Amino acid sequence: MTIVELIRAFGRDLPVGILITDASIERPGPIIVYANSAFGRLVGRDPDEIIGQSPRFMQGKETRQATLDAFHRALRAGERFHGYLTNYRGDGTKYRAEIDCRPLRNVCGEIEGFISFEREVARRIGRPFESRGGRYEAISISNDLLGDALRSLGVFSSGDANSRPPQSAALF
Ligand SMILES: Cc1cc2nc3c(=O)[nH]c(=O)nc-3n(C[C@H](O)[C@H](O)[C@H](O)COP(=O)(O)O)c2cc1C
């Protein structure tokens, strides 16, 4: 079973958006090879429609170039990118996305693709961003077992985006 098949099997009904791309970083890559239904709902597109496209289709006027550059550098270095971007839906509306993107490595350590967990967040009102929980909060929070599993994998956390600004998010 390949990594993508594995994620396809358990990611289908997860309440968090999952996107998998191939390992190509330079245009026209990275190319989307899998999106779960929560990702389709997040971005307002049929998941099957976006297979074969690059995640750049979500970018628009307010998508910050400095953050995209940090994203690109992280992908090139084979490192995790955890930050926030303004993404655009199929109908042109924008949303703030928290993106936790990691390389998928095979047993030899070679990068076979990238996986990102994505969710919509909203800016916290009336709290300094240094406070516990950070500058943003999730629009919907799941308390199910899979949510617990993601938390135990450190998805959307790890002492950066939720407690202090990660290097990439500090660019906002
Ligand atoms: C798995 C994965 C998910 C991504 N999700 C997004 C996204 O939601 N929004 C976005 O603007 N870019 C996203 N990107 C980043 C773009 O594909 C691209 O890497 C970014 O624009 C920086 O590279 P560039 O300077 O070549 O455009 C994602 C990349 C990967 C690998």
The ligand as an SDF file (V2000), in Angstrom:
LIG
                    3D

 31 33  0  0  0  0  0  0  0  0999 V2000
    0.7460   19.9720   -0.2580 C   0  0  0  0  0  0  0  0  0  0  0  0
    0.7780   21.4320   -0.6430 C   0  0  0  0  0  0  0  0  0  0  0  0
   -0.3010   22.2510   -0.3280 C   0  0  0  0  0  0  0  0  0  0  0  0
   -0.2970   23.6080   -0.6780 C   0  0  0  0  0  0  0  0  0  0  0  0
   -1.3680   24.3840   -0.3510 N   0  0  0  0  0  0  0  0  0  0  0  0
   -1.3760   25.6840   -0.7350 C   0  0  0  0  0  0  0  0  0  0  0  0
   -2.4950   26.5110   -0.4470 C   0  0  0  0  0  0  0  0  0  0  0  0
   -3.4740   26.1060    0.1790 O   0  0  0  0  0  0  0  0  0  0  0  0
   -2.4370   27.8010   -0.8700 N   0  0  0  0  0  0  0  0  0  0  0  0
   -1.3720   28.3150   -1.5470 C   0  0  0  0  0  0  0  0  0  0  0  0
   -1.3840   29.4860   -1.9070 O   0  0  0  0  0  0  0  0  0  0  0  0
   -0.2810   27.5570   -1.8090 N   0  0  0  0  0  0  0  0  0  0  0  0
   -0.2600   26.2650   -1.4120 C   0  0  0  0  0  0  0  0  0  0  0  0
    0.8370   25.4960   -1.6990 N   0  0  0  0  0  0  0  0  0  0  0  0
    2.0540   26.1440   -2.2240 C   0  0  0  0  0  0  0  0  0  0  0  0
    2.1390   26.2820   -3.7420 C   0  0  0  0  0  0  0  0  0  0  0  0
    1.9210   25.0570   -4.3890 O   0  0  0  0  0  0  0  0  0  0  0  0
    3.5530   26.7750   -4.1180 C   0  0  0  0  0  0  0  0  0  0  0  0
    4.4860   25.8710   -3.6080 O   0  0  0  0  0  0  0  0  0  0  0  0
    3.8020   28.1680   -3.5950 C   0  0  0  0  0  0  0  0  0  0  0  0
    3.0980   29.0610   -4.4470 O   0  0  0  0  0  0  0  0  0  0  0  0
    5.2930   28.5820   -3.5420 C   0  0  0  0  0  0  0  0  0  0  0  0
    5.9640   28.2250   -4.6970 O   0  0  0  0  0  0  0  0  0  0  0  0
    6.1270   29.1880   -6.0020 P   0  0  0  0  0  0  0  0  0  0  0  0
    6.9590   30.3480   -5.5560 O   0  0  0  0  0  0  0  0  0  0  0  0
    6.8090   28.2970   -6.9770 O   0  0  0  0  0  0  0  0  0  0  0  0
    4.7370   29.5990   -6.4280 O   0  0  0  0  0  0  0  0  0  0  0  0
    0.8360   24.1430   -1.3530 C   0  0  0  0  0  0  0  0  0  0  0  0
    1.9180   23.3070   -1.6700 C   0  0  0  0  0  0  0  0  0  0  0  0
    1.8980   21.9750   -1.3170 C   0  0  0  0  0  0  0  0  0  0  0  0
    3.0780   21.0950   -1.6580 C   0  0  0  0  0  0  0  0  0  0  0  0
  1  2  1  0
  2  3  1  0
  2 30  2  0
  3  4  2  0
  4  5  1  0
  4 28  1  0
  5  6  2  0
  6  7  1  0
  6 13  1  0
  7  8  2  0
  7  9  1  0
  9 10  1  0
 10 11  2  0
 10 12  1  0
 12 13  2  0
 13 14  1  0
 14 15  1  0
 14 28  1  0
 15 16  1  0
 16 17  1  0
 16 18  1  0
 18 19  1  0
 18 20  1  0
 20 21  1  0
 20 22  1  0
 22 23  1  0
 23 24  1  0
 24 25  2  0
 24 26  1  0
 24 27  1  0
 28 29  2  0
 29 30  1  0
 30 31  1  0
M  END
$$$$
